[in-house]
Amino acid sequence: FQVFTLPQLKPFCKFKLTAHEGSRVRKIGLSTFNSTADKGYTEPAFLVVTNLGDFSAYSLPECRRQLHTMLIKKEDINGINSCVFSNRGEALYSVSPCELQRVSFSAQHITQSYGSLPAPDLPTPSATTAPVSNAQPDDSQDQKKNNNEAVSEDGGAMATDVSEESDDKALSPVLKV
């Protein structure tokens, strides 16, 4: 990369990417990075993606590297070729034929997921009905149930579960038929 001054077109600075890392530039985009502390302060920069899947941000006009990270596998040629940059310091590239990945290099424009999926409303079990089980309980469980039975006012048998395993659960009466 080489920066020239206008109107004389004198070289100001340069950075040799291929000499340092052996990679070639695939896409370049210009962007402006805004400060999170001072809204009036901005820094111009250019973003680069190479044939190795590396993303870099360089400040202008000094050509000083501000950020370097590898986001795309070098075997993913479609992802590298599909990369586009925004003027806010973001990149968008294809991960698969039906999926896009959005990456933000700016501290002010953080990539966040704003979507949410509501949990389906599940019916709550009623306190007056008990689930019907076809399994035959063994004798030890019958004795435990008989010890935990209480007689209600109308003469029906009501069972309450008082096992040590469910100390944190509220005890609820279950109608036993």
C-alpha positions in Angstrom: 0.0 0.0 0.0 1.3 3.4 -0.8 -0.2 6.8 0.2 0.5 9.9 -2.0 0.0 13.5 -1.1 -2.1 15.8 -3.3 -1.7 17.8 -5.5 2.1 17.0 -5.9 1.5 13.2 -5.8 4.6 12.7 -3.6 4.8 9.4 -1.7 3.8 9.9 1.9 4.2 6.3 3.3 3.9 2.7 2.2 3.4 -0.7 3.7 4.4 -3.9 1.9 1.9 -6.6 2.8 3.3 -9.3 0.6 6.8 -8.8 1.8 5.9 -9.3 5.4 3.3 -12.1 5.3 3.4 -13.6 1.8 -0.3 -12.9 1.2 -2.2 -11.0 -1.5 -5.0 -8.5 -1.1 -8.5 -9.6 -2.2 -10.8 -6.8 -1.1 -10.3 -3.3 0.3 -12.9 -1.0 1.9 -12.6 2.5 3.4 -14.3 3.2 6.7 -14.5 5.7 9.5 -14.1 4.6 13.1 -15.9 6.8 15.7 -14.7 7.1 19.3 -17.0 5.7 22.0 -15.7 8.3 24.5 -15.8 11.4 22.3 -18.5 11.5 19.7 -16.7 14.2 17.7 -13.5 12.2 17.3 -13.1 9.9 14.2 -10.3 8.1 12.5 -10.2 7.1 8.9 -9.0 3.6 8.0 -9.1 1.0 5.3 -10.0 -2.6 5.8 -8.3 -5.4 3.9 -9.1 -9.1 3.4 -6.3 -11.3 2.0 -6.3 -14.5 0.1 -5.4 -16.3 3.4 -8.7 -15.1 5.1 -6.9 -12.5 7.2 -8.7 -9.2 8.1 -6.6 -6.2 8.8 -7.4 -2.5 9.6 -4.8 0.2 8.7 -5.0 3.8 9.8 -4.9 6.6 7.2 -2.6 8.3 6.2 0.1 6.6 8.2 -0.6 3.0 7.0 -0.1 1.7 10.5 -1.8 -1.6 11.3 -4.5 -1.2 13.9 -6.0 -4.7 13.8 -5.1 -8.1 12.4 -7.2 -11.2 12.8 -8.0 -14.4 10.9 -11.7 -15.0 10.4 -12.1 -17.0 7.3 -10.3 -20.3 6.5 -7.9 -19.9 3.6 -9.7 -22.9 1.9 -13.0 -20.9 1.9 -12.6 -19.1 -1.4 -16.3 -18.2 -1.7 -16.2 -16.5 1.7 -13.1 -14.5 0.8 -14.5 -13.4 -2.6 -17.9 -12.6 -1.2 -16.6 -10.2 1.5 -17.9 -6.6 1.4 -17.0 -3.8 3.8 -19.3 -1.0 5.1 -18.2 2.6 5.8 -18.9 1.9 9.6 -16.1 -0.7 10.0 -18.2 -3.8 9.4 -17.7 -6.7 7.1 -20.2 -9.1 5.6 -19.2 -12.4 4.0 -20.8 -15.7 3.0 -20.2 -18.6 5.3 -22.3 -21.1 3.4 -24.8 -20.8 0.5 -27.6 -19.9 2.9 -25.7 -18.1 5.7 -24.1 -14.7 6.0 -21.6 -13.6 8.7 -21.5 -10.0 9.9 -18.3 -8.9 11.7 -17.7 -5.5 13.3 -14.2 -4.0 13.8 -15.6 -0.8 15.4 -16.1 -0.4 19.1 -19.1 1.8 18.6 -21.0 -0.6 16.3 -20.9 -3.9 18.1 -22.4 -6.9 16.5 -25.2 -8.1 18.7 -28.1 -10.4 18.3 -31.3 -8.5 18.8 -33.7 -11.4 17.9 -35.2 -13.7 20.4 -37.4 -16.7 20.3 -40.3 -16.8 22.8 -40.6 -20.0 24.8 -43.8 -21.9 24.0 -46.5 -21.8 26.7 -46.6 -25.3 28.2 -49.7 -26.4 30.1 -49.2 -26.6 33.8 -50.3 -29.8 35.5 -53.5 -29.5 37.5 -53.4 -30.1 41.3 -56.7 -32.2 41.1 -55.6 -34.7 38.5 -52.8 -37.2 38.7 -51.0 -38.8 35.8 -52.2 -42.3 35.1 -49.4 -44.9 35.1 -49.8 -48.4 33.7 -46.7 -49.7 35.5 -47.2 -51.9 38.6 -45.4 -50.5 41.6 -43.4 -53.0 43.7 -44.3 -53.7 47.4 -41.8 -51.4 48.9 -43.3 -48.4 47.1 -46.8 -49.5 48.1 -45.8 -49.4 51.8 -44.2 -46.0 51.3 -47.4 -44.7 49.7 -49.6 -46.2 52.5 -47.4 -44.4 55.1 -47.8 -41.1 53.3 -51.6 -41.2 52.9 -53.9 -38.8 54.6 -57.7 -39.0 54.7 -59.6 -36.0 53.5 -62.8 -34.6 55.0 -65.0 -36.2 52.4 -63.6 -39.7 53.1 -61.4 -39.9 50.0 -57.8 -40.8 50.3 -55.3 -38.0 49.5 -51.6 -38.8 49.1 -48.8 -36.3 49.5 -45.2 -36.9 48.5 -42.8 -36.3 51.3 -39.7 -37.9 50.0 -36.2 -36.5 50.8 -35.4 -36.1 47.1 -37.9 -33.4 46.6 -37.3 -31.1 49.6 -37.1 -28.0 47.4 -40.5 -28.7 45.7 -43.7 -27.6 47.2 -45.9 -30.4 48.4 -49.2 -30.7 46.6 -52.1 -33.0 47.3 -52.9 -35.6 44.6 -56.3 -37.3 44.4 -55.8 -41.1 44.6 -58.5 -43.2 43.0 
